[in-house]
């Protein structure tokens, strides 16, 4: 076994646990064998619903990968790999190839699930998937060093381009998932070739000095101090969680460009932004896509809850038990922390809820179906999922600036389950509003019962500490 292969194998194992790898392989094999059996049997899938889901997930991978950006460098890489007497060029390209394999496996697993129902032949599927994976990996690596604003613009452009097949535009990287494989390949081939060339040139010129000094880099800081003169105890907790939204994450890449950003945004500022976006959404849907109001409202609901759910629930990564759990009963703290985060998230989504009510009042009857999922089911699931995330330690704690900890583990699959539940409730609400209301109320009752039971939250707090939270 060559040293290069050993290095690649080691890098992959630091990024994907055996359990997660097994789950991904099972899903991939299921997709392949299901597709083969469907082609053999000659069964035709009449509904376009799998195509809508596949395009949505493909668009998410495009937008999220470009925004998070960069070559993933973990704490173990900084502490161990970059200190070894290995050619840095060999190490960098091993990280890049590993990222292609890991990201590609995830893409095939999550999007490939719908592959058997898209009516594609084997060659179209294979070529399109390979090009799509290479495009996303190389693009995200290349734009990793851009400023946050520029990466956000790239992500927005990719998101709009990604969902364009919904509206009949065929020349897009996601075209294959909506029944336009030839157009998809025609677009993917040149842009993948270009992005790969640019990325390989960039990786070849990475400064080795930066690779030696990456362990000291990071820029997480707050520009303004918060004052709690008028608030104590739980009042201070609610004041911070409701009035200020913390958005944090990892950006940048190639080792030397990693940045951990953590910014507070006032709730009023974010509410104004969401109000403007909701007004634009209302006008565009009413004036342009009114005939597709059912699809438009469903897609906006899915994308909005996915975004808000991610940064709301990931806030646990920045918690410090040595401070919070010693100042107040741990169970009581987690209960009120989850409630406060849920309240702030509900306030942010309120303009979107009102926009859907407005569309209903102007004649878009299907728009009202998204109100129960957004107003009742989503807040309830935030509380439920917050408990699950803390109890099972799904999100590793952020312990060092500039480094995002983590590995794709099997338990992290639970993080996405609430999103699927919301999508299911939003979908059934389109066909039967009463069913959506009933499902939402059931979730609300479960959330209330969980809030009352302080003991389970104490156990969740203990679980955080036992799993390495300090």
C-alpha positions in Angstrom: 0.0 0.0 0.0 1.6 3.3 -1.1 2.1 6.2 1.3 -0.3 8.4 -0.7 -3.1 5.8 -0.4 -2.5 5.4 3.3 -2.6 9.2 3.8 -5.9 9.4 1.8 -7.4 6.6 3.8 -6.4 8.3 7.1 -7.9 11.6 6.0 -11.2 10.0 5.0 -11.5 8.1 8.3 -11.0 11.4 10.2 -14.0 12.8 8.4 -16.5 10.0 8.2 -17.2 7.5 11.0 -17.7 3.8 10.2 -21.4 4.1 11.2 -22.0 7.0 8.9 -20.1 5.4 6.1 -22.2 2.3 6.4 -25.4 4.3 6.3 -24.3 6.2 3.2 -23.3 3.0 1.4 -26.6 1.3 2.3 -28.6 4.3 0.9 -26.4 4.3 -2.3 -26.9 0.5 -2.8 -30.6 0.9 -2.3 -30.7 3.6 -4.9 -28.8 1.5 -7.4 -30.7 -1.7 -7.0 -34.1 0.1 -6.9 -33.2 1.9 -10.1 -32.1 -1.3 -11.8 -35.3 -3.2 -10.8 -37.5 -0.3 -12.0 -35.8 -0.3 -15.4 -36.1 -4.0 -15.7 -39.8 -4.0 -14.8 -40.6 -1.1 -17.1 -42.5 0.7 -14.4 -43.0 4.4 -15.3 -43.2 7.1 -12.5 -45.8 9.6 -13.5 -45.4 12.1 -10.6 -42.7 14.9 -10.8 -42.5 15.0 -7.0 -39.2 13.1 -6.8 -37.7 15.6 -9.2 -38.8 18.6 -7.1 -37.1 17.1 -4.0 -33.9 16.1 -6.0 -33.6 19.6 -7.4 -34.1 21.1 -3.9 -31.4 19.0 -2.3 -29.0 19.5 -5.2 -29.5 23.3 -4.9 -28.9 23.1 -1.2 -25.6 21.3 -1.7 -24.6 24.0 -4.3 -25.5 27.0 -2.2 -24.3 25.7 1.2 -21.0 24.3 -0.1 -20.1 27.6 -1.8 -21.0 29.6 1.2 -19.2 27.4 3.8 -16.4 27.4 1.3 -12.9 26.1 1.4 -11.1 22.8 1.9 -12.2 21.3 5.2 -9.3 21.3 7.6 -10.1 19.8 11.0 -8.4 20.2 14.4 -6.8 16.8 14.0 -5.2 18.0 10.8 -3.7 21.1 12.5 -2.5 19.2 15.5 -1.1 16.1 13.7 -1.1 16.0 9.9 0.5 19.4 9.2 3.3 18.7 11.7 4.4 15.5 9.9 7.3 15.4 7.5 4.9 15.0 4.5 5.1 17.0 1.3 2.6 19.7 1.8 1.5 19.5 -1.9 0.7 15.8 -1.4 -1.1 16.6 1.8 -3.2 19.3 0.3 -4.2 17.2 -2.7 -5.1 14.3 -0.4 -7.4 16.6 1.5 -9.0 17.7 -1.8 -9.5 14.2 -3.1 -10.9 13.1 0.3 -13.3 16.0 0.2 -14.4 14.9 -3.3 -15.0 11.4 -2.0 -16.8 12.4 1.2 -18.9 15.1 -0.4 -19.6 12.9 -3.4 -20.8 10.0 -1.2 -23.1 12.3 0.7 -24.5 13.8 -2.5 -25.1 10.3 -4.0 -26.8 9.2 -0.8 -29.1 12.1 -0.3 -29.9 12.9 -3.9 -29.4 9.5 -5.3 -32.3 8.3 -3.2 -34.5 9.9 -5.8 -32.5 8.6 -8.8 -34.6 5.5 -9.4 -37.7 7.6 -9.8 -36.3 10.1 -12.3 -36.4 7.9 -15.4 -32.7 8.3 -16.4 -30.4 5.7 -18.0 -27.2 4.6 -16.4 -24.8 6.7 -18.6 -26.7 9.9 -18.1 -26.8 9.3 -14.3 -23.2 8.4 -14.0 -21.8 11.3 -16.1 -24.1 13.9 -14.5 -23.4 12.8 -10.9 -19.6 12.8 -11.5 -19.6 16.2 -13.1 -22.0 17.6 -10.4 -19.8 16.3 -7.5 -16.6 17.7 -9.1 -18.2 21.0 -9.8 -19.5 21.5 -6.2 -16.2 20.4 -4.6 -13.9 22.4 -6.8 -16.1 25.5 -6.7 -16.5 25.5 -2.9 -12.7 25.1 -2.6 -11.9 27.9 -5.0 -14.3 30.5 -3.5 -13.3 29.6 0.1 -11.1 32.7 0.5 -13.7 35.2 -0.7 -15.3 37.6 1.8 -18.5 36.5 3.4 -20.5 38.9 1.4 -19.1 37.7 -1.9 -19.6 34.1 -1.0 -23.2 34.9 0.0 -23.7 36.5 -3.4 -22.3 33.4 -5.1 -24.6 31.2 -3.0 -27.7 33.3 -3.9 -26.9 33.1 -7.6 -26.3 29.3 -7.4 -29.6 28.9 -5.5 -31.6 30.8 -8.1 -29.8 29.0 -10.9 -30.4 25.6 -9.1 -34.2 25.9 -8.8 -34.7 27.4 -12.3 -35.8 24.0 -13.7 -39.0 24.5 -11.7 -39.8 27.4 -14.0 -38.9 25.7 -17.3 -35.2 26.8 -17.6 -33.2 23.8 -18.7 -29.6 25.1 -18.8 -28.6 24.5 -15.2 -26.4 22.1 -13.2 -29.5 20.6 -11.6 -31.3 20.0 -14.9 -30.7 16.2 -14.8 -32.8 15.9 -11.7 -35.8 17.4 -13.4 -35.8 15.4 -16.6 -33.2 17.4 -18.7 -30.1 15.2 -18.6 -28.6 16.3 -21.9 -28.9 20.0 -21.0 -27.5 19.4 -17.6 -24.4 17.6 -19.0 -23.9 20.4 -21.6 -23.8 23.0 -18.8 -21.9 20.9 -16.2 -19.1 19.8 -18.5 -17.6 23.3 -19.3 -18.2 24.8 -15.8 -16.8 21.7 -14.1 -13.7 21.8 -16.3 -13.2 25.5 -15.6 -13.7 25.2 -11.8 -11.4 22.2 -11.6 -8.6 24.0 -13.5 -8.8 27.1 -11.3 -8.9 25.0 -8.1 -6.0 22.8 -9.0 -3.9 25.9 -9.9 -4.9 27.4 -6.6 -4.0 24.3 -4.6 -0.6 24.1 -6.4 0.3 27.6 -5.2 -0.6 27.3 -1.5 2.1 28.9 0.6 3.8 26.4 2.8 4.5 29.0 5.4 0.8 29.5 5.9 0.3 25.8 6.4 2.8 25.9 9.3 1.1 28.7 11.0 -2.6 27.8 10.7 -3.0 26.6 14.3 -2.9 30.2 15.5 -5.4 31.7 13.2 -9.0 32.8 13.8 -11.0 36.0 13.9 -14.0 35.3 16.2 -14.8 38.4 18.0 -17.7 40.7 18.8 -17.5 44.4 18.0 -19.9 45.5 20.6 -20.3 44.6 24.3 -23.7 43.7 25.7 -24.9 45.3 28.9 -27.1 43.5 31.4 -27.4 46.2 34.0 -31.2 45.9 34.1 -31.4 42.1 33.8 -30.5 39.1 36.0 -30.9 35.4 35.9 -33.5 34.2 33.4 -34.4 37.7 32.3 -30.8 38.1 31.1 -31.0 34.8 29.2 -34.3 35.8 27.5 -32.9 39.3 26.8 -29.9 37.9 25.0 -31.6 35.1 23.2 -34.6 37.0 21.9 -33.1 40.4 21.2 -29.8 39.2 19.6 -29.5 36.4 17.1 -26.0 34.8 16.9 -25.0 33.4 13.5 -21.8 31.5 13.6 -19.9 29.0 11.4 -16.8 28.1 9.5 -15.7 29.9 6.3 -12.6 30.0 4.2 -10.3 27.1 3.4 -7.0 25.8 2.2 -5.7 25.6 5.7 -4.5 29.2 5.9 -7.7 30.8 5.1 -10.0 29.2 7.7 -12.1 31.7 9.6 -14.6 31.1 12.3 -17.2 33.8 12.2 -19.6 34.6 15.0 -21.8 37.7 14.7 -24.7 39.0 16.6 -27.5 40.5 14.7 -30.3 42.5 16.5 -33.7 40.9 16.2 -35.1 44.1 14.9 -32.6 44.3 12.1 -33.2 40.7 11.1 -36.9 41.3 11.3 -36.7 44.2 9.0 -34.7 42.1 6.5 -37.2 39.3 6.7 -40.1 41.7 6.2 -38.5 43.1 3.0 -37.8 39.5 1.8 -41.4 38.5 2.6 -42.9 41.5 0.8 -40.7 40.7 -2.3 -41.8 37.0 -2.0 -45.5 38.0 -1.8 -45.3 40.4 -4.8 -43.3 38.0 -7.0 -45.5 35.0 -6.2 -48.7 37.1 -6.6 -47.7 38.8 -9.9 -45.5 36.2 -11.6 -45.9 32.7 -10.1 -49.6 32.9 -8.9 -50.4 29.8 -11.0 -47.7 27.9 -9.2 -48.6 29.3 -5.7 -48.8 25.8 -4.3 -45.2 24.9 -5.3 -43.8 28.4 -4.5 -45.2 28.4 -1.0 -44.0 24.9 -0.3 -40.4 25.6 -1.5 -40.1 28.8 0.4 -41.3 27.1 3.5 -38.7 24.3 3.1 -35.8 26.6 2.4 -36.7 29.1 5.2 -37.1 26.5 7.9 -34.0 24.7 6.8 -32.0 27.9 7.2 -33.5 29.0 10.5 -33.4 25.5 12.0 -29.7 25.2 11.2 -28.4 28.3 12.9 -30.9 28.1 15.8 -30.1 24.6 16.8 -26.4 24.9 16.1 -26.2 27.6 18.8 -25.6 24.7 21.3 -22.1 24.4 19.8 -21.1 27.6 21.5 -22.5 26.8 25.0 -20.2 26.7 28.0 -21.6 24.4 30.7 -18.9 25.5 33.2 -20.6 28.9 33.1 -24.3 28.3 32.3 -24.9 25.1 34.3 -23.2 26.5 37.5 -25.2 29.7 37.5 -28.6 28.0 37.3 -30.1 24.5 37.5 -28.9 22.8 34.2 -32.4 21.4 33.3 -34.0 24.8 34.0 -31.4 26.6 31.9 -31.8 24.3 28.8 -35.6 24.6 29.0 -35.6 28.4 29.0 -32.8 28.5 26.5 -34.7 26.4 24.0 -37.9 28.4 24.6 -36.1 31.7 24.1 -34.5 30.5 20.9 -37.9 29.3 19.7 -39.5 32.6 20.4 -36.9 34.6 18.5 -37.2 32.2 15.6 -41.0 32.5 15.5 -40.7 36.3 15.5 -38.3 36.1 12.5 -40.6 33.8 10.5 -43.7 35.9 11.3 -43.4 38.1 8.2 -43.3 35.0 6.1 -46.4 33.7 7.8 -48.2 37.0 7.1 -47.1 36.9 3.5 -48.7 33.4 3.1 -51.9 34.8 4.7 -51.8 37.7 2.3 -51.5 35.4 -0.7 -54.5 33.5 0.6 -56.5 36.7 0.9 -55.7 37.6 -2.8 -56.9 34.3 -4.0 -54.1 31.9 -3.5 -56.0 29.3 -1.5 -53.1 26.9 -1.2 -50.9 29.4 0.6 -52.8 29.1 3.8 -51.7 25.5 4.0 -48.2 26.6 5.0 -49.3 28.7 8.0 -49.8 25.8 10.5 -46.3 24.2 9.7 -44.6 27.6 10.1 -46.6 28.9 13.0 -47.1 25.8 15.1 -45.2 22.7 13.9 -41.8 24.5 13.3 -41.6 26.2 16.8 -42.7 22.9 18.4 -40.1 20.9 16.5 -37.4 23.4 17.5 -37.9 22.6 21.2 -38.1 18.8 20.5 -35.0 18.7 18.3 -33.1 21.0 20.8 -33.6 18.3 23.4 -32.5 15.5 21.0 -29.4 17.4 19.9 -28.3 18.0 23.5 -29.2 14.6 24.8 -27.4 12.7 22.0 -24.6 15.2 21.6 -25.2 15.5 17.9 -23.3 18.8 17.5 -19.7 18.9 18.8 -18.8 21.8 21.0 -16.9 24.7 19.4 -13.7 24.8 21.5 -11.1 26.6 19.3 -11.3 29.7 17.1 -10.7 29.0 13.5 -11.4 25.3 13.7 -14.7 23.6 13.2 -14.6 20.3 15.1 -16.4 17.3 13.8 -16.8 14.2 11.7 -19.8 12.9 9.8 -21.2 10.5 12.4 -24.2 8.3 12.2 -26.0 10.1 15.1 -25.8 13.4 13.1 -28.5 11.9 10.8 -30.9 12.8 13.6 -30.2 16.5 13.0 -32.0 16.3 9.7 -35.1 14.3 10.9 -37.0 17.4 12.1 -36.6 19.0 8.6 -38.1 15.9 7.0 -41.0 16.0 9.5 -41.7 19.7 8.6 -41.5 18.9 4.9 -44.0 16.0 5.4 -46.4 18.2 7.3 -46.1 21.1 4.8 -46.7 18.6 2.0 -49.8 17.0 3.5 -51.1 20.5 4.4 -51.3 21.3 0.7 -53.7 18.4 0.1 -55.5 18.6 3.4 -55.1 21.6 5.7 -56.9 19.9 8.5 -54.4 17.1 8.5 -51.6 19.7 8.7 -53.2 21.4 11.6 -53.7 18.1 13.5 -50.1 17.1 13.0 -48.9 20.5 14.1 -51.0 20.4 17.3 -49.7 16.9 18.1 -46.1 18.3 17.9 -47.2 21.3 20.1 -48.6 18.9 22.7 -45.3 16.9 22.7 -43.2 20.0 23.1 -45.3 21.2 26.0 -45.0 17.9 27.8 -41.3 17.9 27.3 -41.0 21.5 28.6 -42.8 20.5 31.8 -40.6 17.5 32.4 -37.5 19.2 33.9 -35.8 15.8 34.6 -35.2 14.9 31.0 -33.5 18.3 30.4 -31.2 17.7 33.4 -30.2 14.3 31.9 -29.5 16.1 28.6 -27.3 18.6 30.3 -25.4 15.7 32.0 -25.0 14.1 28.6 -23.4 17.2 27.1 -20.8 17.2 29.9 -20.2 13.4 29.6 -19.6 13.8 25.9 -16.9 16.5 26.2 -18.7 19.8 26.7 -16.7 22.0 29.1 
